[in-house]
């Protein structure tokens, strides 16, 4: 009996040093999140950190529903905002891989009546270099914000606006470009954008808790969105999701977003050479390189390359950071416009890197 007790003690002593770094990292991440999401009775954040495709940290802070006092959990479903653009870009690349469209062909090949569509390519829509007017900057946006428009009607809303610059001359983040891409996905595939993403991305990646956004549908474990005025929380304004459409109308969970990242890494949705197009830097007409691929900002944390993207839509802010050389993924989803997870998500990615993981 003493022999077995001795073996147990020795095993425990050997295991404790392995636990210490993980516990230290957890405490450090807790502290970072607590410094940003301070109100335990207000909306908060769900955050997941993964290494080699598996979670090493998974927690939520704050309330999923402030009125009812329901706590957030990592299982809650959030609106993604502009992280939707990653899915739109991959859908376009899938169709290119199948030979159904070409990235460097003018969009007039798919939308014949688009003004100067013979001068704008799909590549330029993907990289925010098209020069077309961003509908979120149009004063008339409020006139349609609550209307249910078809993709064609949404494109018609901004397509006749003067361009901001010659296509390919500048990089300027642009939601309209990704709305046009969603419309092209429908025209080329013969499916609605919602159905295409569900069938060819969510279902293939096993993302069973992800969907096209709705304020009407009963969504299990929905996180409700808020904004803040002074010290008072307010429910988010109502918007028709046909407006952000393929630029920002998807919903997901931190676990499903890890499945998304794993599907990309494992080339489940695209072959490696096609996927690499999304993660490559490109150049403007003058030869100047810019740090955006197709649906991802290509940045670095302390010199280590990252793939990143955030999102912001009424009531929600989101951020995802992937470190390809270390297979580290950090995803933060917040249900209030008042607390952006952008910087803290990057800080946590830097912390994980610094811990040698």
C-alpha positions, -999 to 999 in steps of 0.1 A, spaced: 0 0 0 28 24 9 44 16 -24 13 27 -44 9 58 -22 46 67 -30 40 62 -68 8 84 -66 27 112 -48 56 110 -73 32 112 -102 14 142 -87 47 160 -81 56 154 -117 23 167 -129 21 199 -108 49 218 -128 28 211 -160 -3 226 -144 14 257 -131 20 275 -165 -16 267 -177 -31 280 -144 -9 311 -147 -21 318 -182 -57 313 -172 -53 338 -144 -36 363 -168 -64 360 -194 -90 364 -167 -73 396 -155 -71 410 -190 -108 404 -197 -119 417 -163 -101 450 -170 -122 455 -201 -155 438 -192 -159 452 -157 -197 452 -152 -207 417 -142 -244 427 -144 -241 442 -179 -235 426 -213 -200 410 -217 -179 386 -238 -174 350 -247 -137 342 -254 -120 311 -266 -82 304 -270 -72 273 -290 -38 257 -296 -34 231 -323 -71 231 -329 -81 224 -293 -94 249 -267 -70 258 -238 -92 286 -225 -130 290 -228 -150 314 -207 -177 340 -207 -183 371 -186 -214 393 -181 -250 388 -192 -265 373 -223 -298 390 -214 -295 420 -191 -333 423 -185 -336 387 -173 -302 386 -156 -292 355 -177 -254 349 -176 -234 346 -207 -218 312 -215 -194 302 -242 -224 284 -259 -242 317 -266 -249 327 -302 -236 362 -312 -239 383 -344 -205 384 -361 -207 417 -380 -179 420 -405 -163 387 -397 -190 376 -421 -166 387 -448 -144 357 -443 -173 334 -452 -182 355 -482 -146 354 -494 -143 316 -490 -176 311 -508 -163 332 -538 -130 311 -537 -150 279 -537 -169 290 -568 -136 300 -585 -122 266 -576 -151 250 -594 -146 272 -624 -179 290 -620 -163 324 -618 -129 341 -622 -113 365 -598 -98 388 -623 -128 391 -646 -148 424 -645 -180 422 -625 -199 432 -656 -196 396 -667 -220 388 -638 -239 420 -633 -241 435 -669 -258 468 -658 -233 477 -630 -220 512 -638 -183 509 -650 -185 472 -641 -161 465 -669 -134 483 -648 -139 466 -615 -129 430 -608 -140 405 -582 -104 406 -569 -108 443 -562 -141 437 -544 -124 411 -522 -95 434 -513 -114 466 -507 -97 483 -537 -127 487 -560 -134 524 -552 -172 519 -551 -191 539 -525 -194 523 -491 -232 523 -483 -225 526 -446 -212 562 -453 -243 572 -473 -267 597 -455 -297 580 -471 -289 547 -453 -315 554 -426 -342 554 -452 -337 517 -459 -323 504 -427 -354 486 -417 -366 475 -451 -362 440 -464 -344 443 -497 -334 417 -522 -297 416 -530 -303 433 -563 -322 461 -546 -294 465 -521 -268 467 -549 -291 492 -567 -291 514 -536 -255 523 -540 -243 513 -575 -250 547 -591 -230 566 -565 -198 582 -578 -167 561 -572 -143 573 -545 -112 565 -566 -100 546 -597 -103 508 -591 -70 495 -578 -56 529 -568 -63 527 -530 -71 503 -502 -102 516 -484 -123 492 -463 -156 488 -481 -189 470 -471 -205 476 -505 -179 454 -522 -189 425 -501 -226 430 -507 -218 428 -544 -199 396 -538 -229 381 -520 -251 390 -550 -226 374 -574 -226 343 -552 -264 340 -557 -262 347 -595 -234 322 -601 -245 294 -577 -283 296 -582 -287 295 -544 -295 322 -519 -265 335 -500 -280 322 -468 -285 287 -482 -251 286 -499 -232 295 -467 -253 270 -447 -248 241 -472 -213 246 -484 -196 261 -453 -215 257 -421 -227 221 -427 -193 210 -441 -174 224 -411 -199 210 -386 -209 245 -375 -244 235 -362 -249 267 -341 -242 292 -369 -267 308 -392 -279 339 -411 -290 365 -385 -326 371 -375 -343 391 -349 -376 372 -354 -365 335 -353 -363 318 -319 -325 311 -317 -314 288 -289 -289 305 -265 -291 338 -283 -270 366 -268 -290 398 -269 -272 429 -282 -269 462 -264 -255 497 -266 -248 522 -238 -260 558 -233 -242 573 -203 -245 547 -175 -277 531 -191 -278 500 -213 -302 501 -242 -314 473 -265 -297 475 -299 -317 493 -327 -336 471 -352 -321 466 -386 -331 445 -416 -303 419 -421 -308 423 -458 -288 455 -454 -255 442 -441 -262 409 -460 -230 392 -471 -209 420 -455 -221 414 -420 -252 393 -413 -240 360 -399 -242 346 -364 -220 321 -346 -205 309 -313 -169 307 -302 -169 269 -306 -182 271 -341 -157 297 -350 -129 273 -339 -145 247 -362 -143 273 -389 -106 280 -383 -99 242 -381 -117 236 -414 -96 263 -431 -64 249 -416 -73 213 -427 -82 225 -462 -117 211 -457 -134 239 -476 -107 248 -502 -76 232 -515 -44 247 -501 -34 267 -532 -68 284 -534 -69 291 -497 -35 307 -499 -51 334 -521 -71 346 -491 -40 349 -470 -17 367 -495 -9 403 -496 -16 422 -528 -4 454 -545 -22 486 -557 -18 499 -592 13 518 -582 30 487 -569 24 496 -532 17 465 -511 -12 466 -486 -19 442 -457 -52 427 -466 -60 394 -484 -95 381 -491 -115 386 -459 -85 388 -436 -62 416 -423 -26 403 -425 -8 418 -396 18 408 -369 21 406 -331 56 413 -320 69 403 -354 49 371 -356 25 371 -386 -12 369 -379 -45 367 -398 -72 389 -381 -106 404 -386 -131 422 -364 -168 430 -367 -192 456 -356 -229 456 -360 -257 471 -339 -253 456 -305 -222 435 -311 -185 437 -316 -162 408 -324 -126 399 -331 -106 369 -342 -69 364 -344 -50 334 -358 -13 329 -356 -5 303 -383 31 295 -374 19 284 -339 -16 273 -347 -30 297 -320 -66 310 -324 -82 336 -302 -119 345 -308 -138 371 -287 -175 379 -291 -191 408 -273 -228 416 -270 -224 454 -265 -212 482 -287 -198 497 -255 -169 472 -251 -149 462 -281 -129 429 -278 -105 440 -305 -75 450 -285 -79 426 -256 -81 397 -281 -48 408 -297 -34 412 -262 -44 377 -253 -29 363 -285 4 381 -275 2 367 -240 -2 331 -253 28 337 -277 49 351 -248 41 320 -228 58 299 -255 26 280 -265 
